Amino acid sequence: MLFKTIQEDLRAVFDRDPSATSWLEVVLTYAGFHALLAYRLSHWLKIHRVPFFPRFISQLARWLTGIEIHPSAKIGNGFFIDHGMGVVIGETAEIGDYVTLFQGVTLGGTGKERGKRHPTLGNHVVVGAGAKILGGIRIGDNVKIGANSVVLKNVAPNSTVIGVPARVIKTQGERVPDATMDHTNLPDPIMDRFTALEQELSELRKKVDKQDSPRLF
């Protein structure tokens, strides 16, 4: 079972990273895969109640890869960390199948509360570089989270969120077919609002100018 899960993780690299050219390259040089491999081992030891070693392995992986995954976190199949430096996944975080995280992502808590204090991500979620998802919130299936967003509330499935704090800018009726996100073409709701206000202001000026224009008769 563990070996099959690792195979899924390895296959996910080729599905979502066009720069991956060979199995040997991924196994030997991909820090995200190394961190995930260490997590799979430490998590297996954790659920079999082996003391000390799960945490030791996760900290060793953190030192070697720059990625910290707590052994108690729950991660589904086909998980992919792109680049990965600075990724942090907390103790009670839960991640569904075929999720993608970019560098600098934090799945963290909001304080010293106990119990479920880290987020739950559904299937096929994509989290952009530097995004922070904090607290025991739920991110639905097929959600896209823009780079550097700070998510503090639940997000419905098939949505796109951006901003600080994050807000929903798009809700789709069906699943997004691709597993990646075009970060350069995300909508900007603030700029869209400014454009709308500018258009309204221009129309008001035309009406005022028309009323103030001198009448010949």
BAFI-3210 file (N, C-alpha, C; in Angstrom, 3 decimals, decimal comma, padded with zeros to 6 digits):
// residues 217
n [1|2|3|4|5|6|7|8|9|10|11|12|13|14|15|16|17|18|19|20|21|22|23|24|25|26|27|28|29|30|31|32|33|34|35|36|37|38|39|40|41|42|43|44|45|46|47|48|49|50|51|52|53|54|55|56|57|58|59|60|61|62|63|64|65|66|67|68|69|70|71|72|73|74|75|76|77|78|79|80|81|82|83|84|85|86|87|88|89|90|91|92|93|94|95|96|97|98|99|100|101|102|103|104|105|106|107|108|109|110|111|112|113|114|115|116|117|118|119|120|121|122|123|124|125|126|127|128|129|130|131|132|133|134|135|136|137|138|139|140|141|142|143|144|145|146|147|148|149|150|151|152|153|154|155|156|157|158|159|160|161|162|163|164|165|166|167|168|169|170|171|172|173|174|175|176|177|178|179|180|181|182|183|184|185|186|187|188|189|190|191|192|193|194|195|196|197|198|199|200|201|202|203|204|205|206|207|208|209|210|211|212|213|214|215|216|217]
n.u [000,824|001,888|004,018|002,599|001,303|003,494|004,310|002,151|002,604|005,015|004,245|002,587|004,329|005,283|002,911|002,321|004,538|006,262|008,999|010,109|012,026|012,920|012,596|014,752|015,912|013,903|013,704|016,250|016,756|014,562|013,361|010,804|009,659|011,411|010,858|008,201|008,454|009,870|007,885|005,863|007,060|007,530|004,914|003,768|005,199|004,289|001,495|001,720|002,492|005,178|007,636|009,318|010,998|009,341|008,987|011,645|012,493|010,912|011,931|014,556|014,140|013,102|015,367|016,996|015,509|014,016|011,329|008,593|006,746|004,404|004,415|001,893|000,038|-002,444|-002,300|-003,393|-003,420|-001,249|-000,075|001,592|004,395|005,547|008,706|008,987|010,470|010,169|007,599|005,086|003,354|000,931|000,232|-002,470|-003,424|-005,226|-005,141|-006,485|-006,798|-004,546|-003,569|-001,943|000,783|002,545|005,767|006,541|004,065|001,800|000,123|-001,360|-001,933|-003,922|-003,281|-002,813|-004,669|-006,205|-006,848|-008,550|-006,851|-005,691|-005,940|-008,276|-007,966|-009,657|-010,050|-007,983|-007,085|-005,407|-002,743|-001,339|001,992|003,409|000,990|-001,155|-002,964|-005,012|-005,968|-008,683|-010,173|-012,194|-011,350|-012,832|-013,338|-011,461|-010,678|-008,986|-006,293|-004,944|-001,577|000,191|-002,116|-004,190|-005,966|-008,727|-011,238|-013,833|-013,923|-015,950|-016,520|-015,059|-014,198|-012,392|-010,002|-008,523|-006,248|-005,816|-007,478|-008,314|-010,701|-013,566|-013,461|-014,392|-016,755|-017,320|-019,440|-018,765|-016,127|-012,752|-010,840|-008,015|-004,962|-003,362|-002,604|-003,046|-001,243|-000,625|-002,795|-004,923|-008,041|-008,519|-010,255|-010,359|-009,190|-011,026|-013,281|-012,452|-012,240|-014,950|-016,031|-014,710|-015,826|-018,510|-018,174|-017,285|-019,592|-021,340|-020,097|-020,494|-023,275|-023,531|-022,085|-023,702|-026,032|-025,098|-024,380|-024,804|-028,023|-029,463|-032,033]
n.v [-001,206|001,287|001,497|001,653|004,108|005,845|005,472|006,710|009,350|009,853|009,623|011,818|013,952|013,920|014,341|016,989|018,641|020,036|020,108|017,823|015,101|012,481|009,436|008,941|011,461|012,840|011,304|011,648|014,416|016,079|018,078|018,358|015,843|014,312|015,286|014,494|011,746|011,248|012,071|010,130|007,842|008,643|009,138|006,607|005,275|006,761|006,191|003,602|003,797|004,221|005,622|008,854|008,567|009,251|012,097|012,862|012,100|013,818|016,319|016,062|015,851|018,397|019,959|019,129|019,645|022,005|021,904|021,411|018,897|017,727|014,610|013,670|014,780|014,342|013,082|012,708|010,672|011,161|013,652|016,780|018,832|021,748|022,925|024,007|025,042|026,332|025,438|024,598|022,253|021,643|019,849|018,851|019,089|018,202|016,702|016,221|014,102|014,404|017,026|020,196|022,069|025,116|026,789|028,075|027,858|027,772|025,670|026,271|026,960|029,220|030,068|029,019|027,070|023,873|020,539|020,230|022,281|023,029|023,478|021,762|020,343|019,740|017,499|017,811|020,434|023,547|025,444|028,554|030,111|031,117|031,397|031,453|029,350|029,256|027,959|025,799|025,311|024,583|023,729|023,417|020,884|021,128|023,779|026,862|028,711|031,850|033,198|034,270|034,752|035,024|032,832|032,554|031,652|029,204|027,733|027,336|024,478|024,330|026,981|030,115|031,899|034,940|037,352|039,417|039,735|036,541|036,397|035,210|035,116|033,875|031,436|028,254|026,148|023,598|021,145|022,314|021,544|021,320|020,717|022,709|026,205|029,318|031,709|034,261|035,344|035,783|037,142|040,607|041,910|044,391|046,239|045,904|047,018|049,669|050,398|050,236|052,263|054,467|054,570|055,104|057,625|059,092|059,051|060,502|063,025|063,745|064,061|066,191|068,214|068,483|069,499|071,929|073,324|076,246|077,433|078,177|079,115]
n.w [000,000|000,867|-000,945|-003,346|-003,027|-003,050|-005,674|-006,979|-006,149|-007,441|-010,111|-010,246|-010,369|-013,019|-014,333|-013,724|-013,886|-016,385|-016,729|-015,774|-016,704|-016,439|-014,509|-012,833|-012,516|-011,081|-008,706|-007,637|-007,525|-006,903|-004,472|-003,353|-003,789|-002,265|000,327|000,564|000,392|002,755|004,518|004,011|005,077|007,775|008,597|008,364|010,353|012,497|012,661|013,393|015,929|016,624|018,629|018,777|016,312|013,992|014,197|014,242|011,680|010,106|010,825|010,011|007,258|006,837|007,329|005,232|002,905|003,158|003,507|005,582|006,953|009,081|010,814|011,595|009,908|007,319|004,139|000,861|-002,183|-005,070|-004,521|-004,986|-004,700|-005,913|-006,590|-003,704|-001,452|001,789|002,308|004,627|006,506|008,784|011,913|012,194|009,661|006,702|003,569|000,398|-002,556|-005,346|-005,083|-005,464|-004,342|-004,347|-003,927|-000,641|000,605|003,348|005,515|008,154|011,713|013,786|016,284|019,672|020,022|020,680|019,301|016,142|014,295|011,954|008,358|006,099|002,985|-000,030|-002,869|-005,820|-005,449|-005,971|-004,838|-004,816|-004,998|-001,921|-000,573|002,305|004,344|006,964|010,125|011,280|008,821|005,882|002,619|-000,408|-003,013|-006,080|-005,877|-006,531|-005,351|-005,237|-005,653|-002,738|-001,281|001,660|003,384|005,423|005,886|005,210|001,930|-000,837|-003,020|-006,364|-006,728|-007,151|-005,354|-004,166|-002,678|000,362|003,245|001,741|-000,926|-002,665|-006,132|-008,275|-009,086|-010,160|-012,063|-012,715|-012,547|-012,759|-015,556|-015,850|-013,961|-013,042|-012,442|-014,005|-013,009|-013,896|-015,134|-013,414|-012,321|-011,351|-008,944|-007,627|-009,402|-011,459|-010,248|-009,886|-012,563|-013,315|-011,659|-012,690|-015,228|-014,566|-013,379|-015,581|-017,170|-015,514|-015,552|-018,201|-018,194|-016,391|-017,724|-019,932|-018,797|-017,828|-020,088|-022,143|-023,204|-026,341|-026,821]
ca.u [000,000|002,791|004,751|001,659|001,100|004,700|004,232|001,202|003,290|006,018|003,513|002,038|005,379|005,299|001,636|002,155|005,767|006,790|010,463|010,542|012,404|013,171|012,342|015,984|016,059|012,944|014,060|017,528|016,950|013,358|013,227|009,416|009,465|012,164|010,112|007,001|008,908|010,152|006,595|005,178|007,700|007,292|003,486|003,561|005,720|003,430|000,236|002,054|002,852|006,626|007,977|010,507|011,526|008,566|009,325|013,053|012,567|010,324|012,857|015,696|013,687|013,006|016,729|017,556|014,690|013,335|009,895|008,242|005,457|004,262|004,079|000,486|-000,809|-003,014|-002,112|-003,915|-002,582|-000,961|000,277|002,758|004,933|006,376|009,862|008,718|011,155|009,327|006,270|004,848|002,076|000,782|-000,064|-003,831|-003,819|-005,687|-005,026|-007,117|-006,038|-004,130|-003,428|-000,668|001,229|003,752|006,709|006,158|002,688|001,652|-001,145|-001,030|-002,954|-004,092|-002,949|-002,415|-005,828|-005,964|-007,806|-008,397|-006,440|-005,097|-006,977|-008,554|-008,050|-010,322|-009,317|-007,668|-006,874|-004,128|-002,432|-000,256|003,193|003,321|-000,346|-001,290|-004,298|-004,837|-007,095|-009,355|-011,171|-012,363|-011,201|-013,559|-012,703|-011,224|-010,472|-007,708|-005,949|-003,916|-000,307|000,256|-003,407|-004,320|-007,313|-009,104|-012,607|-014,138|-014,078|-016,824|-015,895|-015,054|-014,042|-011,064|-009,901|-007,273|-006,248|-005,508|-007,779|-008,772|-012,121|-013,930|-013,636|-015,011|-017,315|-017,628|-020,455|-018,191|-014,734|-011,726|-010,247|-006,570|-004,513|-002,483|-003,269|-002,351|-001,163|-000,449|-004,053|-005,998|-008,792|-008,225|-011,550|-010,199|-009,020|-012,309|-014,175|-011,971|-012,626|-016,391|-016,255|-014,235|-016,827|-019,660|-017,797|-017,261|-020,980|-021,889|-019,522|-021,172|-024,608|-023,369|-021,686|-024,871|-026,955|-024,488|-024,132|-025,760|-029,091|-029,637|-033,404]
ca.v [000,000|002,431|001,554|002,106|005,540|006,527|005,441|007,764|010,627|009,980|009,856|013,171|014,884|013,956|014,880|018,415|019,414|019,777|020,032|016,478|014,366|011,060|008,967|009,077|012,877|013,192|010,599|012,120|015,880|016,851|018,240|018,109|014,399|013,818|015,625|013,670|010,390|011,229|012,134|008,834|006,939|009,098|008,962|005,167|004,970|007,435|005,470|002,335|004,168|004,210|006,910|009,654|008,524|010,023|013,513|013,010|012,021|015,027|017,434|015,826|016,224|019,863|020,485|018,788|020,096|023,274|021,627|020,793|018,198|017,012|013,194|013,385|015,300|013,311|013,500|011,723|010,208|012,083|014,967|017,333|020,102|022,317|023,591|023,573|025,708|027,122|024,839|024,095|021,548|021,436|018,539|018,367|019,364|017,074|017,041|015,204|013,506|015,181|018,431|020,805|023,232|025,773|027,146|029,058|027,669|027,367|025,144|026,467|027,295|030,650|030,330|027,876|026,217|022,443|019,893|020,472|023,682|023,260|023,353|020,550|020,617|018,694|016,918|018,639|021,824|024,140|026,558|029,327|030,389|032,060|031,467|030,980|028,857|029,198|027,564|024,539|025,610|023,585|024,168|022,421|020,262|021,892|025,197|027,474|029,792|032,663|033,412|035,218|034,936|034,572|032,260|032,414|031,145|028,084|028,052|026,367|023,781|024,918|028,430|030,715|032,953|035,696|038,534|039,401|038,294|036,002|036,489|034,445|035,950|033,082|030,151|027,539|025,121|022,270|021,036|022,837|020,342|021,198|020,606|023,822|027,492|030,374|032,778|035,568|035,818|035,794|038,397|041,583|042,516|045,794|047,005|045,878|047,974|051,005|050,653|050,499|053,580|055,462|054,663|055,797|059,025|059,703|059,257|061,595|064,272|064,069|064,554|067,524|069,134|068,698|070,369|073,253|073,974|077,346|077,192|079,272|079,611]
ca.w [000,000|000,939|-002,208|-004,378|-002,793|-003,514|-007,134|-007,356|-005,946|-008,494|-011,354|-010,187|-010,801|-014,484|-014,799|-013,458|-014,069|-017,728|-016,740|-015,352|-017,913|-016,199|-013,153|-012,060|-012,182|-010,029|-007,477|-007,097|-007,458|-006,571|-003,020|-002,987|-003,733|-001,110|001,542|000,596|000,692|004,191|005,207|003,918|006,029|009,143|008,887|008,563|011,688|013,475|012,841|014,041|017,301|016,874|019,247|018,455|014,957|013,009|014,311|013,862|010,218|009,523|011,045|009,126|005,921|006,833|007,237|003,925|001,762|003,383|003,538|006,859|006,969|010,355|010,576|011,868|008,831|006,460|002,752|-000,070|-003,286|-006,159|-003,990|-005,678|-004,227|-006,977|-005,972|-002,345|-000,351|002,674|002,527|005,983|006,647|010,213|012,493|011,954|008,275|005,900|002,149|-000,437|-003,653|-006,517|-004,669|-005,830|-003,589|-004,832|-002,868|000,352|001,097|004,740|006,016|009,555|012,695|014,063|017,676|020,486|020,265|020,534|018,420|014,697|014,186|010,643|007,316|005,328|001,558|-000,791|-003,993|-006,983|-005,048|-006,372|-003,951|-005,417|-004,221|-000,819|000,029|003,683|004,685|008,408|010,958|010,964|007,799|004,824|001,243|-001,183|-004,181|-007,312|-005,564|-006,886|-004,432|-005,878|-004,965|-001,618|-000,627|003,046|003,462|006,823|005,956|004,319|000,513|-001,485|-004,157|-007,711|-006,607|-007,209|-004,347|-004,129|-001,838|001,795|003,305|000,456|-001,244|-003,854|-007,323|-009,337|-008,695|-011,391|-011,920|-012,937|-012,180|-013,652|-016,139|-015,707|-012,575|-012,740|-012,421|-014,719|-012,020|-014,529|-015,701|-012,439|-012,316|-010,309|-008,668|-007,234|-010,628|-012,172|-009,591|-010,234|-013,960|-013,328|-011,062|-013,641|-016,284|-013,999|-013,209|-016,908|-017,594|-014,714|-016,057|-019,456|-017,854|-015,785|-018,788|-020,793|-018,065|-017,658|-021,365|-022,376|-024,153|-027,287|-026,742]
c.u [000,860|003,543|003,856|001,408|002,291|004,750|003,290|001,846|004,303|005,356|002,959|003,059|005,370|004,001|001,591|003,412|006,376|008,307|010,986|010,792|012,634|012,879|013,571|016,189|015,149|013,361|015,306|017,579|015,726|013,142|011,801|009,125|010,205|011,396|008,867|007,345|009,196|008,860|005,890|005,750|007,386|005,829|003,163|004,043|004,816|002,149|000,464|002,665|004,341|007,014|009,219|010,866|010,677|008,926|010,770|013,206|012,024|011,250|014,118|015,350|013,571|014,378|017,312|016,819|014,085|011,828|009,576|006,839|005,370|003,842|002,599|-000,458|-001,296|-002,991|-002,548|-002,932|-002,323|-000,635|001,552|003,122|005,887|007,438|009,829|009,393|010,170|007,938|006,197|003,452|001,946|000,254|-001,445|-004,341|-004,242|-005,732|-005,597|-006,209|-005,727|-004,132|-002,042|-000,396|002,483|004,592|006,119|004,759|002,715|000,237|-001,008|-002,225|-003,012|-003,740|-002,540|-003,592|-005,464|-007,021|-007,504|-008,111|-005,771|-006,125|-007,113|-008,734|-008,713|-009,447|-009,088|-007,570|-005,495|-003,895|-001,191|000,864|002,928|001,973|-000,329|-002,747|-004,249|-006,120|-007,741|-010,474|-011,176|-012,245|-011,795|-012,776|-012,556|-011,080|-009,086|-007,472|-004,761|-002,686|-000,436|-001,098|-003,340|-005,765|-007,635|-010,506|-012,781|-014,312|-014,895|-016,109|-015,993|-014,957|-012,590|-011,030|-008,541|-007,389|-005,912|-006,521|-008,402|-010,282|-012,373|-014,131|-014,292|-015,513|-017,802|-018,608|-019,939|-016,703|-013,812|-010,963|-008,757|-006,181|-003,567|-003,255|-002,421|-002,311|-001,077|-001,747|-005,225|-006,732|-008,370|-009,513|-011,454|-010,045|-010,307|-013,280|-013,760|-012,372|-014,110|-016,713|-015,822|-015,230|-018,074|-019,373|-017,783|-018,679|-021,641|-021,365|-020,203|-022,557|-024,534|-023,006|-022,863|-025,873|-026,413|-024,249|-025,184|-026,786|-029,274|-031,030|-033,966]
c.v [001,259|002,603|002,072|003,609|006,340|006,545|006,526|009,144|010,887|010,280|011,283|014,217|015,035|014,522|016,399|019,257|019,102|019,655|018,666|015,615|012,876|010,716|009,198|010,519|013,271|012,579|011,198|013,619|016,679|016,905|017,958|016,624|013,797|014,064|014,749|012,218|010,239|011,270|010,776|007,840|007,344|008,923|007,490|004,751|005,563|006,640|004,078|002,567|004,008|005,573|007,551|009,710|009,285|011,508|013,774|013,007|013,292|016,228|017,288|016,223|017,744|020,493|020,261|019,444|021,484|023,138|020,898|020,203|017,413|015,571|012,869|013,933|014,139|013,809|012,379|011,355|011,325|013,489|015,470|018,676|020,620|023,224|023,320|024,306|026,537|026,576|024,283|023,483|021,108|020,072|018,010|018,707|018,076|017,503|015,894|014,699|014,538|016,687|018,919|022,023|023,798|026,248|028,188|028,918|027,208|026,867|025,141|026,735|028,800|031,002|029,070|026,963|024,755|021,835|020,187|021,947|024,021|022,949|021,959|020,954|019,443|018,172|017,961|020,128|022,281|025,383|027,267|029,666|031,426|032,152|030,877|030,590|028,516|028,813|026,277|024,717|024,533|024,252|023,080|021,875|021,267|023,389|025,624|028,663|030,548|032,861|034,507|035,523|034,441|034,132|031,955|031,838|029,981|028,580|026,947|025,686|024,591|026,435|028,836|031,860|033,626|036,775|038,287|040,293|037,821|036,139|035,728|035,392|035,179|031,775|029,455|026,406|023,727|022,309|021,631|021,656|020,197|021,235|021,732|025,121|028,522|031,601|034,161|036,144|035,725|037,132|039,292|042,323|043,979|046,672|047,035|046,886|049,410|051,383|050,978|051,872|054,704|055,665|055,401|057,289|059,763|059,987|060,392|062,945|064,717|064,645|065,958|068,560|069,473|069,634|071,794|073,976|075,042|077,003|078,400|079,853|079,375]
c.w [000,000|-000,375|-003,340|-004,257|-003,287|-005,038|-007,653|-007,230|-007,055|-009,838|-011,409|-010,635|-012,316|-015,051|-014,716|-013,593|-015,432|-017,782|-016,292|-016,580|-017,688|-014,750|-012,275|-011,616|-011,023|-008,696|-006,831|-006,829|-007,030|-005,055|-002,556|-002,865|-002,547|000,187|001,678|000,923|002,188|004,992|005,180|004,924|007,466|009,538|009,144|009,947|012,766|013,729|013,444|015,420|017,612|017,448|018,620|016,974|013,920|013,019|013,905|012,346|009,577|009,689|010,201|007,697|005,788|006,642|005,841|002,754|001,920|003,425|004,839|006,785|008,263|010,083|010,776|010,809|007,965|005,018|001,829|-001,169|-004,301|-005,715|-004,654|-005,078|-005,285|-006,364|-004,470|-001,217|000,469|002,896|003,951|006,045|008,091|010,611|012,134|010,551|007,582|004,441|001,326|-001,547|-004,736|-006,232|-005,061|-004,956|-004,240|-003,643|-001,909|000,912|002,563|004,991|007,531|010,441|012,909|015,496|018,382|020,816|020,031|019,624|016,958|014,469|012,851|009,556|006,723|003,876|000,856|-001,920|-005,087|-006,634|-005,512|-005,525|-004,471|-004,452|-003,129|-000,141|001,445|003,923|006,162|009,127|010,490|009,963|006,726|003,457|000,351|-002,365|-005,314|-007,072|-006,023|-005,968|-005,009|-005,012|-003,908|-000,980|000,825|003,243|004,919|007,000|004,990|002,887|-000,145|-002,649|-005,448|-007,693|-006,826|-006,209|-004,440|-003,063|-000,387|002,509|001,995|000,304|-002,538|-005,020|-008,462|-008,760|-009,949|-011,123|-012,129|-012,686|-013,228|-014,243|-015,921|-014,246|-012,189|-012,819|-013,143|-013,821|-012,652|-015,058|-014,726|-012,492|-011,165|-009,985|-008,273|-008,463|-011,443|-011,576|-009,897|-011,664|-014,064|-012,760|-012,002|-014,778|-015,796|-013,851|-014,546|-017,409|-016,822|-015,184|-017,353|-019,185|-017,270|-016,838|-019,692|-020,132|-017,939|-018,952|-021,627|-023,442|-025,057|-027,195|-025,361]
res [m|l|f|k|t|i|q|e|d|l|r|a|v|f|d|r|d|p|s|a|t|s|w|l|e|v|v|l|t|y|a|g|f|h|a|l|l|a|y|r|l|s|h|w|l|k|i|h|r|v|p|f|f|p|r|f|i|s|q|l|a|r|w|l|t|g|i|e|i|h|p|s|a|k|i|g|n|g|f|f|i|d|h|g|m|g|v|v|i|g|e|t|a|e|i|g|d|y|v|t|l|f|q|g|v|t|l|g|g|t|g|k|e|r|g|k|r|h|p|t|l|g|n|h|v|v|v|g|a|g|a|k|i|l|g|g|i|r|i|g|d|n|v|k|i|g|a|n|s|v|v|l|k|n|v|a|p|n|s|t|v|i|g|v|p|a|r|v|i|k|t|q|g|e|r|v|p|d|a|t|m|d|h|t|n|l|p|d|p|i|m|d|r|f|t|a|l|e|q|e|l|s|e|l|r|k|k|v|d|k|q|d|s|p|r|l|f]
***
